[in-house]
Amino acid sequence: MDFTNATPYEMLGGEAGVRSIVDRFYDLMDTAPEAATIRRLHATSLKASREKLFMFLSGWTGGPQLYVEKHGHPRLRARHLPFTISARERDEWLWCMDRSLNEHEMPAELREFLRGKLHALADHMRNQPEG
């Protein structure tokens, strides 16, 4: 996908668009039975998780590098190692993210691009063998 005219961040609607995707993602995680396993990995309040994902996705999509400015390099895999992440947790996370992306207005080509990148990223977070 060619992003010479606009970054994914801009195409998503900037700060408000990324925040909307993150909020829908965590609303789904907090309420959907399909996400019960990953919900239990999070704190009772999802406020800090919402903010961290928002800051990360902001920079990851080409917007302000909020996460890096506040926390340094994301080191995603290392930061997730304390948590059990198998295919089940990956799939539940993706279930929430796919629905959030589907509900957000954006070009279909951008949605598929982001979905591909996020699926690869989520798979990289797995730290448990399949059994």
Backbone atoms as SQL, in Angstrom:
CREATE TABLE atoms (id INTEGER PRIMARY KEY, chain TEXT, resi INTEGER, resn TEXT, atom TEXT, x REAL, y REAL, z REAL);
INSERT INTO atoms VALUES
  (1, 'A', 1, 'MET', 'N', 0.851, -1.181, 0.000),
  (2, 'A', 1, 'MET', 'CA', 0.000, 0.000, 0.000),
  (3, 'A', 1, 'MET', 'C', 0.891, 1.237, 0.000),
  (4, 'A', 2, 'ASP', 'N', 0.528, 2.219, -0.781),
  (5, 'A', 2, 'ASP', 'CA', 1.313, 3.443, -0.933),
  (6, 'A', 2, 'ASP', 'C', 0.784, 4.526, 0.008),
  (7, 'A', 3, 'PHE', 'N', 1.644, 4.978, 0.901),
  (8, 'A', 3, 'PHE', 'CA', 1.243, 6.001, 1.859),
  (9, 'A', 3, 'PHE', 'C', 1.958, 7.321, 1.583),
  (10, 'A', 4, 'THR', 'N', 2.164, 7.662, 0.319),
  (11, 'A', 4, 'THR', 'CA', 2.879, 8.899, -0.009),
  (12, 'A', 4, 'THR', 'C', 2.029, 10.128, 0.273),
  (13, 'A', 5, 'ASN', 'N', 0.711, 10.021, 0.178),
  (14, 'A', 5, 'ASN', 'CA', -0.152, 11.189, 0.381),
  (15, 'A', 5, 'ASN', 'C', -0.664, 11.325, 1.810),
  (16, 'A', 6, 'ALA', 'N', -0.778, 10.209, 2.511),
  (17, 'A', 6, 'ALA', 'CA', -1.280, 10.251, 3.887),
  (18, 'A', 6, 'ALA', 'C', -0.801, 9.010, 4.633),
  (19, 'A', 7, 'THR', 'N', -0.512, 9.174, 5.902),
  (20, 'A', 7, 'THR', 'CA', -0.123, 8.036, 6.732),
  (21, 'A', 7, 'THR', 'C', -1.385, 7.267, 7.145),
  (22, 'A', 8, 'PRO', 'N', -1.224, 6.016, 7.547),
  (23, 'A', 8, 'PRO', 'CA', -2.386, 5.302, 8.098),
  (24, 'A', 8, 'PRO', 'C', -3.023, 6.089, 9.251),
  (25, 'A', 9, 'TYR', 'N', -2.198, 6.718, 10.081),
  (26, 'A', 9, 'TYR', 'CA', -2.707, 7.532, 11.193),
  (27, 'A', 9, 'TYR', 'C', -3.679, 8.589, 10.680),
  (28, 'A', 10, 'GLU', 'N', -3.268, 9.296, 9.650),
  (29, 'A', 10, 'GLU', 'CA', -4.134, 10.337, 9.080),
  (30, 'A', 10, 'GLU', 'C', -5.385, 9.730, 8.450),
  (31, 'A', 11, 'MET', 'N', -5.211, 8.597, 7.760),
  (32, 'A', 11, 'MET', 'CA', -6.342, 7.947, 7.096),
  (33, 'A', 11, 'MET', 'C', -7.355, 7.380, 8.101),
  (34, 'A', 12, 'LEU', 'N', -6.896, 7.085, 9.309),
  (35, 'A', 12, 'LEU', 'CA', -7.792, 6.593, 10.354),
  (36, 'A', 12, 'LEU', 'C', -8.539, 7.723, 11.058),
  (37, 'A', 13, 'GLY', 'N', -8.127, 8.948, 10.812),
  (38, 'A', 13, 'GLY', 'CA', -8.769, 10.088, 11.463),
  (39, 'A', 13, 'GLY', 'C', -7.935, 10.704, 12.560),
  (40, 'A', 14, 'GLY', 'N', -6.619, 10.443, 12.529),
  (41, 'A', 14, 'GLY', 'CA', -5.721, 11.038, 13.506),
  (42, 'A', 14, 'GLY', 'C', -5.987, 10.537, 14.909),
  (43, 'A', 15, 'GLU', 'N', -5.752, 11.409, 15.865),
  (44, 'A', 15, 'GLU', 'CA', -5.883, 11.033, 17.279),
  (45, 'A', 15, 'GLU', 'C', -7.275, 10.474, 17.594),
  (46, 'A', 16, 'ALA', 'N', -8.314, 11.152, 17.133),
  (47, 'A', 16, 'ALA', 'CA', -9.684, 10.712, 17.432),
  (48, 'A', 16, 'ALA', 'C', -9.970, 9.345, 16.822),
  (49, 'A', 17, 'GLY', 'N', -9.467, 9.102, 15.614),
  (50, 'A', 17, 'GLY', 'CA', -9.697, 7.819, 14.961),
  (51, 'A', 17, 'GLY', 'C', -8.997, 6.677, 15.662),
  (52, 'A', 18, 'VAL', 'N', -7.744, 6.878, 16.022),
  (53, 'A', 18, 'VAL', 'CA', -6.992, 5.831, 16.719),
  (54, 'A', 18, 'VAL', 'C', -7.615, 5.584, 18.091),
  (55, 'A', 19, 'ARG', 'N', -7.991, 6.645, 18.775),
  (56, 'A', 19, 'ARG', 'CA', -8.626, 6.501, 20.088),
  (57, 'A', 19, 'ARG', 'C', -9.932, 5.706, 19.961),
  (58, 'A', 20, 'SER', 'N', -10.684, 5.956, 18.918),
  (59, 'A', 20, 'SER', 'CA', -11.946, 5.248, 18.697),
  (60, 'A', 20, 'SER', 'C', -11.718, 3.746, 18.506),
  (61, 'A', 21, 'ILE', 'N', -10.714, 3.393, 17.726),
  (62, 'A', 21, 'ILE', 'CA', -10.384, 1.980, 17.504),
  (63, 'A', 21, 'ILE', 'C', -9.977, 1.323, 18.821),
  (64, 'A', 22, 'VAL', 'N', -9.129, 1.986, 19.583),
  (65, 'A', 22, 'VAL', 'CA', -8.661, 1.445, 20.857),
  (66, 'A', 22, 'VAL', 'C', -9.813, 1.303, 21.844),
  (67, 'A', 23, 'ASP', 'N', -10.669, 2.316, 21.927),
  (68, 'A', 23, 'ASP', 'CA', -11.793, 2.242, 22.862),
  (69, 'A', 23, 'ASP', 'C', -12.741, 1.105, 22.500),
  (70, 'A', 24, 'ARG', 'N', -13.034, 0.933, 21.232),
  (71, 'A', 24, 'ARG', 'CA', -13.913, -0.162, 20.822),
  (72, 'A', 24, 'ARG', 'C', -13.248, -1.500, 21.119),
  (73, 'A', 25, 'PHE', 'N', -11.958, -1.608, 20.848),
  (74, 'A', 25, 'PHE', 'CA', -11.201, -2.823, 21.128),
  (75, 'A', 25, 'PHE', 'C', -11.349, -3.220, 22.599),
  (76, 'A', 26, 'TYR', 'N', -11.098, -2.276, 23.507),
  (77, 'A', 26, 'TYR', 'CA', -11.168, -2.598, 24.930),
  (78, 'A', 26, 'TYR', 'C', -12.600, -2.750, 25.429),
  (79, 'A', 27, 'ASP', 'N', -13.557, -2.059, 24.815),
  (80, 'A', 27, 'ASP', 'CA', -14.960, -2.294, 25.179),
  (81, 'A', 27, 'ASP', 'C', -15.347, -3.734, 24.845),
  (82, 'A', 28, 'LEU', 'N', -14.910, -4.210, 23.695),
  (83, 'A', 28, 'LEU', 'CA', -15.178, -5.605, 23.323),
  (84, 'A', 28, 'LEU', 'C', -14.475, -6.566, 24.276),
  (85, 'A', 29, 'MET', 'N', -13.210, -6.298, 24.554),
  (86, 'A', 29, 'MET', 'CA', -12.460, -7.175, 25.456),
  (87, 'A', 29, 'MET', 'C', -13.143, -7.251, 26.825),
  (88, 'A', 30, 'ASP', 'N', -13.670, -6.141, 27.275),
  (89, 'A', 30, 'ASP', 'CA', -14.252, -6.060, 28.600),
  (90, 'A', 30, 'ASP', 'C', -15.605, -6.761, 28.712),
  (91, 'A', 31, 'THR', 'N', -16.295, -6.945, 27.578),
  (92, 'A', 31, 'THR', 'CA', -17.665, -7.455, 27.643),
  (93, 'A', 31, 'THR', 'C', -17.913, -8.749, 26.884),
  (94, 'A', 32, 'ALA', 'N', -17.094, -9.056, 25.892),
  (95, 'A', 32, 'ALA', 'CA', -17.387, -10.208, 25.035),
  (96, 'A', 32, 'ALA', 'C', -16.889, -11.514, 25.649),
  (97, 'A', 33, 'PRO', 'N', -17.734, -12.529, 25.709),
  (98, 'A', 33, 'PRO', 'CA', -17.278, -13.838, 26.192),
  (99, 'A', 33, 'PRO', 'C', -16.135, -14.390, 25.333),
  (100, 'A', 34, 'GLU', 'N', -16.083, -13.990, 24.083),
  (101, 'A', 34, 'GLU', 'CA', -15.025, -14.445, 23.164),
  (102, 'A', 34, 'GLU', 'C', -13.643, -13.949, 23.573),
  (103, 'A', 35, 'ALA', 'N', -13.593, -12.981, 24.493),
  (104, 'A', 35, 'ALA', 'CA', -12.319, -12.402, 24.927),
  (105, 'A', 35, 'ALA', 'C', -12.059, -12.637, 26.413),
  (106, 'A', 36, 'ALA', 'N', -12.766, -13.552, 27.025),
  (107, 'A', 36, 'ALA', 'CA', -12.670, -13.752, 28.480),
  (108, 'A', 36, 'ALA', 'C', -11.259, -14.114, 28.940),
  (109, 'A', 37, 'THR', 'N', -10.559, -14.922, 28.173),
  (110, 'A', 37, 'THR', 'CA', -9.215, -15.351, 28.584),
  (111, 'A', 37, 'THR', 'C', -8.245, -14.171, 28.614),
  (112, 'A', 38, 'ILE', 'N', -8.234, -13.359, 27.569),
  (113, 'A', 38, 'ILE', 'CA', -7.303, -12.221, 27.579),
  (114, 'A', 38, 'ILE', 'C', -7.763, -11.138, 28.548),
  (115, 'A', 39, 'ARG', 'N', -9.061, -11.033, 28.773),
  (116, 'A', 39, 'ARG', 'CA', -9.531, -10.023, 29.744),
  (117, 'A', 39, 'ARG', 'C', -8.947, -10.309, 31.118),
  (118, 'A', 40, 'ARG', 'N', -8.860, -11.592, 31.472),
  (119, 'A', 40, 'ARG', 'CA', -8.332, -11.966, 32.787),
  (120, 'A', 40, 'ARG', 'C', -6.837, -11.648, 32.929),
  (121, 'A', 41, 'LEU', 'N', -6.133, -11.460, 31.812),
  (122, 'A', 41, 'LEU', 'CA', -4.712, -11.108, 31.869),
  (123, 'A', 41, 'LEU', 'C', -4.495, -9.635, 32.214),
  (124, 'A', 42, 'HIS', 'N', -5.565, -8.853, 32.152),
  (125, 'A', 42, 'HIS', 'CA', -5.468, -7.408, 32.364),
  (126, 'A', 42, 'HIS', 'C', -5.917, -7.022, 33.770),
  (127, 'A', 43, 'ALA', 'N', -5.541, -5.825, 34.166),
  (128, 'A', 43, 'ALA', 'CA', -5.972, -5.277, 35.453),
  (129, 'A', 43, 'ALA', 'C', -7.484, -5.071, 35.451),
  (130, 'A', 44, 'THR', 'N', -8.055, -4.919, 36.635),
  (131, 'A', 44, 'THR', 'CA', -9.497, -4.689, 36.749),
  (132, 'A', 44, 'THR', 'C', -9.909, -3.488, 35.912),
  (133, 'A', 45, 'SER', 'N', -9.153, -2.404, 36.031),
  (134, 'A', 45, 'SER', 'CA', -9.401, -1.222, 35.202),
  (135, 'A', 45, 'SER', 'C', -8.563, -1.334, 33.935),
  (136, 'A', 46, 'LEU', 'N', -9.187, -1.056, 32.804),
  (137, 'A', 46, 'LEU', 'CA', -8.473, -1.100, 31.525),
  (138, 'A', 46, 'LEU', 'C', -7.935, 0.270, 31.122),
  (139, 'A', 47, 'LYS', 'N', -8.027, 1.245, 32.005),
  (140, 'A', 47, 'LYS', 'CA', -7.617, 2.609, 31.669),
  (141, 'A', 47, 'LYS', 'C', -6.157, 2.676, 31.215),
  (142, 'A', 48, 'ALA', 'N', -5.249, 2.083, 31.973),
  (143, 'A', 48, 'ALA', 'CA', -3.820, 2.144, 31.613),
  (144, 'A', 48, 'ALA', 'C', -3.553, 1.384, 30.318),
  (145, 'A', 49, 'SER', 'N', -4.196, 0.243, 30.144),
  (146, 'A', 49, 'SER', 'CA', -4.016, -0.526, 28.906),
  (147, 'A', 49, 'SER', 'C', -4.525, 0.254, 27.707),
  (148, 'A', 50, 'ARG', 'N', -5.669, 0.894, 27.860),
  (149, 'A', 50, 'ARG', 'CA', -6.220, 1.718, 26.764),
  (150, 'A', 50, 'ARG', 'C', -5.211, 2.794, 26.368),
  (151, 'A', 51, 'GLU', 'N', -4.652, 3.454, 27.352),
  (152, 'A', 51, 'GLU', 'CA', -3.730, 4.552, 27.054),
  (153, 'A', 51, 'GLU', 'C', -2.458, 4.041, 26.386),
  (154, 'A', 52, 'LYS', 'N', -1.931, 2.929, 26.871),
  (155, 'A', 52, 'LYS', 'CA', -0.705, 2.389, 26.272),
  (156, 'A', 52, 'LYS', 'C', -0.942, 1.939, 24.837),
  (157, 'A', 53, 'LEU', 'N', -2.054, 1.261, 24.580),
  (158, 'A', 53, 'LEU', 'CA', -2.325, 0.834, 23.198),
  (159, 'A', 53, 'LEU', 'C', -2.554, 2.040, 22.296),
  (160, 'A', 54, 'PHE', 'N', -3.261, 3.048, 22.803),
  (161, 'A', 54, 'PHE', 'CA', -3.462, 4.266, 22.021),
  (162, 'A', 54, 'PHE', 'C', -2.121, 4.915, 21.669),
  (163, 'A', 55, 'MET', 'N', -1.254, 5.060, 22.661),
  (164, 'A', 55, 'MET', 'CA', 0.044, 5.691, 22.415),
  (165, 'A', 55, 'MET', 'C', 0.862, 4.863, 21.427),
  (166, 'A', 56, 'PHE', 'N', 0.849, 3.532, 21.589),
  (167, 'A', 56, 'PHE', 'CA', 1.595, 2.675, 20.681),
  (168, 'A', 56, 'PHE', 'C', 1.054, 2.777, 19.261),
  (169, 'A', 57, 'LEU', 'N', -0.266, 2.600, 19.100),
  (170, 'A', 57, 'LEU', 'CA', -0.849, 2.628, 17.755),
  (171, 'A', 57, 'LEU', 'C', -0.704, 3.989, 17.089),
  (172, 'A', 58, 'SER', 'N', -0.679, 5.032, 17.875),
  (173, 'A', 58, 'SER', 'CA', -0.465, 6.368, 17.317),
  (174, 'A', 58, 'SER', 'C', 0.844, 6.406, 16.532),
  (175, 'A', 59, 'GLY', 'N', 1.923, 6.006, 17.162),
  (176, 'A', 59, 'GLY', 'CA', 3.220, 6.006, 16.484),
  (177, 'A', 59, 'GLY', 'C', 3.337, 4.912, 15.443),
  (178, 'A', 60, 'TRP', 'N', 2.765, 3.746, 15.719),
  (179, 'A', 60, 'TRP', 'CA', 2.852, 2.592, 14.818),
  (180, 'A', 60, 'TRP', 'C', 2.179, 2.871, 13.480),
  (181, 'A', 61, 'THR', 'N', 1.144, 3.731, 13.504),
  (182, 'A', 61, 'THR', 'CA', 0.430, 4.060, 12.271),
  (183, 'A', 61, 'THR', 'C', 0.961, 5.319, 11.593),
  (184, 'A', 62, 'GLY', 'N', 2.044, 5.882, 12.134),
  (185, 'A', 62, 'GLY', 'CA', 2.660, 7.035, 11.483),
  (186, 'A', 62, 'GLY', 'C', 2.348, 8.372, 12.120),
  (187, 'A', 63, 'GLY', 'N', 1.698, 8.350, 13.269),
  (188, 'A', 63, 'GLY', 'CA', 1.398, 9.589, 13.984),
  (189, 'A', 63, 'GLY', 'C', 2.469, 9.890, 15.017),
  (190, 'A', 64, 'PRO', 'N', 2.131, 10.724, 15.980),
  (191, 'A', 64, 'PRO', 'CA', 3.100, 11.074, 17.027),
  (192, 'A', 64, 'PRO', 'C', 3.591, 9.835, 17.779),
  (193, 'A', 65, 'GLN', 'N', 4.877, 9.816, 18.077),
  (194, 'A', 65, 'GLN', 'CA', 5.508, 8.681, 18.766),
  (195, 'A', 65, 'GLN', 'C', 5.297, 8.794, 20.276),
  (196, 'A', 66, 'LEU', 'N', 4.058, 8.809, 20.697),
  (197, 'A', 66, 'LEU', 'CA', 3.715, 9.045, 22.099),
  (198, 'A', 66, 'LEU', 'C', 4.272, 7.969, 23.021),
  (199, 'A', 67, 'TYR', 'N', 4.187, 6.709, 22.611),
  (200, 'A', 67, 'TYR', 'CA', 4.658, 5.621, 23.459),
  (201, 'A', 67, 'TYR', 'C', 6.170, 5.716, 23.653),
  (202, 'A', 68, 'VAL', 'N', 6.879, 5.902, 22.572),
  (203, 'A', 68, 'VAL', 'CA', 8.347, 5.987, 22.636),
  (204, 'A', 68, 'VAL', 'C', 8.766, 7.170, 23.498),
  (205, 'A', 69, 'GLU', 'N', 8.093, 8.306, 23.352),
  (206, 'A', 69, 'GLU', 'CA', 8.431, 9.494, 24.131),
  (207, 'A', 69, 'GLU', 'C', 8.254, 9.248, 25.631),
  (208, 'A', 70, 'LYS', 'N', 7.244, 8.481, 26.010),
  (209, 'A', 70, 'LYS', 'CA', 6.955, 8.271, 27.431),
  (210, 'A', 70, 'LYS', 'C', 7.635, 7.036, 28.014),
  (211, 'A', 71, 'HIS', 'N', 7.707, 5.949, 27.220),
  (212, 'A', 71, 'HIS', 'CA', 8.178, 4.669, 27.757),
  (213, 'A', 71, 'HIS', 'C', 9.436, 4.121, 27.082),
  (214, 'A', 72, 'GLY', 'N', 9.916, 4.766, 26.038),
  (215, 'A', 72, 'GLY', 'CA', 11.053, 4.238, 25.298),
  (216, 'A', 72, 'GLY', 'C', 10.595, 3.228, 24.254),
  (217, 'A', 73, 'HIS', 'N', 11.531, 2.498, 23.694),
  (218, 'A', 73, 'HIS', 'CA', 11.231, 1.512, 22.665),
  (219, 'A', 73, 'HIS', 'C', 10.159, 0.545, 23.173),
  (220, 'A', 74, 'PRO', 'N', 9.162, 0.223, 22.350),
  (221, 'A', 74, 'PRO', 'CA', 8.076, -0.639, 22.816),
  (222, 'A', 74, 'PRO', 'C', 8.515, -2.025, 23.316),
  (223, 'A', 75, 'ARG', 'N', 9.532, -2.637, 22.685),
  (224, 'A', 75, 'ARG', 'CA', 9.984, -3.966, 23.106),
  (225, 'A', 75, 'ARG', 'C', 8.776, -4.866, 23.393),
  (226, 'A', 76, 'LEU', 'N', 7.863, -4.935, 22.436),
  (227, 'A', 76, 'LEU', 'CA', 6.583, -5.600, 22.664),
  (228, 'A', 76, 'LEU', 'C', 6.700, -7.033, 23.160),
  (229, 'A', 77, 'ARG', 'N', 7.524, -7.808, 22.506),
  (230, 'A', 77, 'ARG', 'CA', 7.618, -9.209, 22.917),
  (231, 'A', 77, 'ARG', 'C', 8.148, -9.322, 24.346),
  (232, 'A', 78, 'ALA', 'N', 9.185, -8.574, 24.666),
  (233, 'A', 78, 'ALA', 'CA', 9.751, -8.617, 26.017),
  (234, 'A', 78, 'ALA', 'C', 8.731, -8.151, 27.057),
  (235, 'A', 79, 'ARG', 'N', 7.966, -7.124, 26.739),
  (236, 'A', 79, 'ARG', 'CA', 6.978, -6.609, 27.688),
  (237, 'A', 79, 'ARG', 'C', 5.821, -7.587, 27.901),
  (238, 'A', 80, 'HIS', 'N', 5.599, -8.472, 26.937),
  (239, 'A', 80, 'HIS', 'CA', 4.503, -9.432, 27.053),
  (240, 'A', 80, 'HIS', 'C', 4.943, -10.797, 27.582),
  (241, 'A', 81, 'LEU', 'N', 6.234, -11.012, 27.748),
  (242, 'A', 81, 'LEU', 'CA', 6.722, -12.315, 28.215),
  (243, 'A', 81, 'LEU', 'C', 6.172, -12.745, 29.578),
  (244, 'A', 82, 'PRO', 'N', 5.894, -11.825, 30.505),
  (245, 'A', 82, 'PRO', 'CA', 5.355, -12.277, 31.795),
  (246, 'A', 82, 'PRO', 'C', 3.954, -12.901, 31.686),
  (247, 'A', 83, 'PHE', 'N', 3.301, -12.725, 30.541),
  (248, 'A', 83, 'PHE', 'CA', 1.935, -13.211, 30.361),
  (249, 'A', 83, 'PHE', 'C', 1.929, -14.462, 29.491),
  (250, 'A', 84, 'THR', 'N', 1.063, -15.391, 29.829),
  (251, 'A', 84, 'THR', 'CA', 0.890, -16.594, 29.017),
  (252, 'A', 84, 'THR', 'C', 0.133, -16.214, 27.760),
  (253, 'A', 85, 'ILE', 'N', 0.806, -16.331, 26.625),
  (254, 'A', 85, 'ILE', 'CA', 0.169, -16.005, 25.347),
  (255, 'A', 85, 'ILE', 'C', 0.332, -17.191, 24.411),
  (256, 'A', 86, 'SER', 'N', -0.766, -17.888, 24.229),
  (257, 'A', 86, 'SER', 'CA', -0.799, -19.016, 23.292),
  (258, 'A', 86, 'SER', 'C', -1.674, -18.604, 22.112),
  (259, 'A', 87, 'ALA', 'N', -1.969, -19.552, 21.262),
  (260, 'A', 87, 'ALA', 'CA', -2.844, -19.256, 20.126),
  (261, 'A', 87, 'ALA', 'C', -4.201, -18.746, 20.607),
  (262, 'A', 88, 'ARG', 'N', -4.672, -19.256, 21.736),
  (263, 'A', 88, 'ARG', 'CA', -5.976, -18.817, 22.248),
  (264, 'A', 88, 'ARG', 'C', -5.971, -17.330, 22.587),
  (265, 'A', 89, 'GLU', 'N', -4.979, -16.885, 23.332),
  (266, 'A', 89, 'GLU', 'CA', -4.896, -15.468, 23.695),
  (267, 'A', 89, 'GLU', 'C', -4.708, -14.606, 22.446),
  (268, 'A', 90, 'ARG', 'N', -3.849, -15.064, 21.549),
  (269, 'A', 90, 'ARG', 'CA', -3.654, -14.340, 20.279),
  (270, 'A', 90, 'ARG', 'C', -4.973, -14.197, 19.542),
  (271, 'A', 91, 'ASP', 'N', -5.690, -15.287, 19.423),
  (272, 'A', 91, 'ASP', 'CA', -6.936, -15.275, 18.653),
  (273, 'A', 91, 'ASP', 'C', -8.011, -14.411, 19.309),
  (274, 'A', 92, 'GLU', 'N', -8.057, -14.417, 20.632),
  (275, 'A', 92, 'GLU', 'CA', -9.024, -13.562, 21.320),
  (276, 'A', 92, 'GLU', 'C', -8.679, -12.088, 21.121),
  (277, 'A', 93, 'TRP', 'N', -7.391, -11.755, 21.197),
  (278, 'A', 93, 'TRP', 'CA', -6.953, -10.376, 20.966),
  (279, 'A', 93, 'TRP', 'C', -7.336, -9.957, 19.543),
  (280, 'A', 94, 'LEU', 'N', -7.068, -10.849, 18.590),
  (281, 'A', 94, 'LEU', 'CA', -7.384, -10.533, 17.195),
  (282, 'A', 94, 'LEU', 'C', -8.889, -10.458, 16.960),
  (283, 'A', 95, 'TRP', 'N', -9.664, -11.256, 17.665),
  (284, 'A', 95, 'TRP', 'CA', -11.123, -11.198, 17.546),
  (285, 'A', 95, 'TRP', 'C', -11.601, -9.780, 17.871),
  (286, 'A', 96, 'CYS', 'N', -11.074, -9.223, 18.955),
  (287, 'A', 96, 'CYS', 'CA', -11.438, -7.859, 19.346),
  (288, 'A', 96, 'CYS', 'C', -10.922, -6.828, 18.342),
  (289, 'A', 97, 'MET', 'N', -9.664, -6.972, 17.934),
  (290, 'A', 97, 'MET', 'CA', -9.074, -5.996, 17.023),
  (291, 'A', 97, 'MET', 'C', -9.740, -6.031, 15.654),
  (292, 'A', 98, 'ASP', 'N', -9.996, -7.218, 15.130),
  (293, 'A', 98, 'ASP', 'CA', -10.653, -7.312, 13.818),
  (294, 'A', 98, 'ASP', 'C', -12.015, -6.630, 13.835),
  (295, 'A', 99, 'ARG', 'N', -12.790, -6.835, 14.899),
  (296, 'A', 99, 'ARG', 'CA', -14.100, -6.198, 14.982),
  (297, 'A', 99, 'ARG', 'C', -13.977, -4.689, 15.106),
  (298, 'A', 100, 'SER', 'N', -13.010, -4.246, 15.875),
  (299, 'A', 100, 'SER', 'CA', -12.807, -2.813, 16.017),
  (300, 'A', 100, 'SER', 'C', -12.432, -2.183, 14.673),
  (301, 'A', 101, 'LEU', 'N', -11.542, -2.828, 13.940),
  (302, 'A', 101, 'LEU', 'CA', -11.166, -2.318, 12.619),
  (303, 'A', 101, 'LEU', 'C', -12.343, -2.355, 11.654),
  (304, 'A', 102, 'ASN', 'N', -13.124, -3.430, 11.698),
  (305, 'A', 102, 'ASN', 'CA', -14.278, -3.556, 10.805),
  (306, 'A', 102, 'ASN', 'C', -15.295, -2.443, 11.019),
  (307, 'A', 103, 'GLU', 'N', -15.441, -2.003, 12.257),
  (308, 'A', 103, 'GLU', 'CA', -16.445, -0.994, 12.591),
  (309, 'A', 103, 'GLU', 'C', -15.963, 0.434, 12.334),
  (310, 'A', 104, 'HIS', 'N', -14.665, 0.605, 12.129),
  (311, 'A', 104, 'HIS', 'CA', -14.113, 1.947, 11.918),
  (312, 'A', 104, 'HIS', 'C', -14.099, 2.266, 10.424),
  (313, 'A', 105, 'GLU', 'N', -14.577, 3.440, 10.081),
  (314, 'A', 105, 'GLU', 'CA', -14.601, 3.829, 8.675),
  (315, 'A', 105, 'GLU', 'C', -13.186, 4.112, 8.173),
  (316, 'A', 106, 'MET', 'N', -12.808, 3.381, 7.113),
  (317, 'A', 106, 'MET', 'CA', -11.499, 3.550, 6.489),
  (318, 'A', 106, 'MET', 'C', -11.537, 2.860, 5.136),
  (319, 'A', 107, 'PRO', 'N', -10.601, 3.176, 4.256),
  (320, 'A', 107, 'PRO', 'CA', -10.537, 2.454, 2.980),
  (321, 'A', 107, 'PRO', 'C', -10.295, 0.959, 3.223),
  (322, 'A', 108, 'ALA', 'N', -10.963, 0.122, 2.441),
  (323, 'A', 108, 'ALA', 'CA', -10.835, -1.334, 2.600),
  (324, 'A', 108, 'ALA', 'C', -9.378, -1.775, 2.471),
  (325, 'A', 109, 'GLU', 'N', -8.629, -1.136, 1.579),
  (326, 'A', 109, 'GLU', 'CA', -7.226, -1.488, 1.387),
  (327, 'A', 109, 'GLU', 'C', -6.417, -1.230, 2.664),
  (328, 'A', 110, 'LEU', 'N', -6.714, -0.140, 3.353),
  (329, 'A', 110, 'LEU', 'CA', -6.032, 0.175, 4.613),
  (330, 'A', 110, 'LEU', 'C', -6.413, -0.848, 5.684),
  (331, 'A', 111, 'ARG', 'N', -7.690, -1.198, 5.757),
  (332, 'A', 111, 'ARG', 'CA', -8.137, -2.175, 6.754),
  (333, 'A', 111, 'ARG', 'C', -7.391, -3.499, 6.570),
  (334, 'A', 112, 'GLU', 'N', -7.275, -3.957, 5.350),
  (335, 'A', 112, 'GLU', 'CA', -6.591, -5.226, 5.087),
  (336, 'A', 112, 'GLU', 'C', -5.091, -5.119, 5.375),
  (337, 'A', 113, 'PHE', 'N', -4.506, -3.982, 5.052),
  (338, 'A', 113, 'PHE', 'CA', -3.091, -3.753, 5.357),
  (339, 'A', 113, 'PHE', 'C', -2.858, -3.822, 6.868),
  (340, 'A', 114, 'LEU', 'N', -3.668, -3.078, 7.631),
  (341, 'A', 114, 'LEU', 'CA', -3.522, -3.069, 9.094),
  (342, 'A', 114, 'LEU', 'C', -3.797, -4.446, 9.675),
  (343, 'A', 115, 'ARG', 'N', -4.829, -5.102, 9.178),
  (344, 'A', 115, 'ARG', 'CA', -5.156, -6.435, 9.680),
  (345, 'A', 115, 'ARG', 'C', -3.977, -7.389, 9.474),
  (346, 'A', 116, 'GLY', 'N', -3.377, -7.365, 8.307),
  (347, 'A', 116, 'GLY', 'CA', -2.229, -8.233, 8.040),
  (348, 'A', 116, 'GLY', 'C', -1.075, -7.959, 8.987),
  (349, 'A', 117, 'LYS', 'N', -0.760, -6.687, 9.175),
  (350, 'A', 117, 'LYS', 'CA', 0.343, -6.321, 10.068),
  (351, 'A', 117, 'LYS', 'C', 0.032, -6.687, 11.523),
  (352, 'A', 118, 'LEU', 'N', -1.192, -6.445, 11.956),
  (353, 'A', 118, 'LEU', 'CA', -1.556, -6.742, 13.342),
  (354, 'A', 118, 'LEU', 'C', -1.650, -8.241, 13.600),
  (355, 'A', 119, 'HIS', 'N', -2.084, -9.003, 12.608),
  (356, 'A', 119, 'HIS', 'CA', -2.120, -10.458, 12.774),
  (357, 'A', 119, 'HIS', 'C', -0.698, -11.004, 12.937),
  (358, 'A', 120, 'ALA', 'N', 0.228, -10.500, 12.139),
  (359, 'A', 120, 'ALA', 'CA', 1.623, -10.941, 12.256),
  (360, 'A', 120, 'ALA', 'C', 2.203, -10.527, 13.614),
  (361, 'A', 121, 'LEU', 'N', 1.903, -9.326, 14.046),
  (362, 'A', 121, 'LEU', 'CA', 2.395, -8.832, 15.328),
  (363, 'A', 121, 'LEU', 'C', 1.833, -9.658, 16.485),
  (364, 'A', 122, 'ALA', 'N', 0.543, -9.931, 16.443),
  (365, 'A', 122, 'ALA', 'CA', -0.084, -10.726, 17.508),
  (366, 'A', 122, 'ALA', 'C', 0.499, -12.145, 17.544),
  (367, 'A', 123, 'ASP', 'N', 0.758, -12.697, 16.391),
  (368, 'A', 123, 'ASP', 'CA', 1.334, -14.049, 16.358),
  (369, 'A', 123, 'ASP', 'C', 2.740, -14.038, 16.950),
  (370, 'A', 124, 'HIS', 'N', 3.471, -12.957, 16.720),
  (371, 'A', 124, 'HIS', 'CA', 4.833, -12.828, 17.260),
  (372, 'A', 124, 'HIS', 'C', 4.833, -12.756, 18.790),
  (373, 'A', 125, 'MET', 'N', 3.733, -12.344, 19.390),
  (374, 'A', 125, 'MET', 'CA', 3.648, -12.228, 20.853),
  (375, 'A', 125, 'MET', 'C', 3.473, -13.576, 21.540),
  (376, 'A', 126, 'ARG', 'N', 3.109, -14.610, 20.779),
  (377, 'A', 126, 'ARG', 'CA', 2.920, -15.925, 21.399),
  (378, 'A', 126, 'ARG', 'C', 4.211, -16.398, 22.059),
  (379, 'A', 127, 'ASN', 'N', 4.084, -16.910, 23.282),
  (380, 'A', 127, 'ASN', 'CA', 5.255, -17.398, 24.013),
  (381, 'A', 127, 'ASN', 'C', 5.020, -18.777, 24.612),
  (382, 'A', 128, 'GLN', 'N', 3.949, -19.426, 24.182),
  (383, 'A', 128, 'GLN', 'CA', 3.620, -20.768, 24.671),
  (384, 'A', 128, 'GLN', 'C', 3.535, -21.718, 23.484),
  (385, 'A', 129, 'PRO', 'N', 4.095, -22.916, 23.644),
  (386, 'A', 129, 'PRO', 'CA', 3.985, -23.896, 22.562),
  (387, 'A', 129, 'PRO', 'C', 2.537, -24.365, 22.427),
  (388, 'A', 130, 'GLU', 'N', 2.199, -24.744, 21.230),
  (389, 'A', 130, 'GLU', 'CA', 0.847, -25.259, 21.020),
  (390, 'A', 130, 'GLU', 'C', 0.810, -26.693, 21.498),
  (391, 'A', 131, 'GLY', 'N', -0.253, -27.056, 22.176),
  (392, 'A', 131, 'GLY', 'CA', -0.309, -28.396, 22.697),
  (393, 'A', 131, 'GLY', 'C', -1.645, -28.916, 22.587);
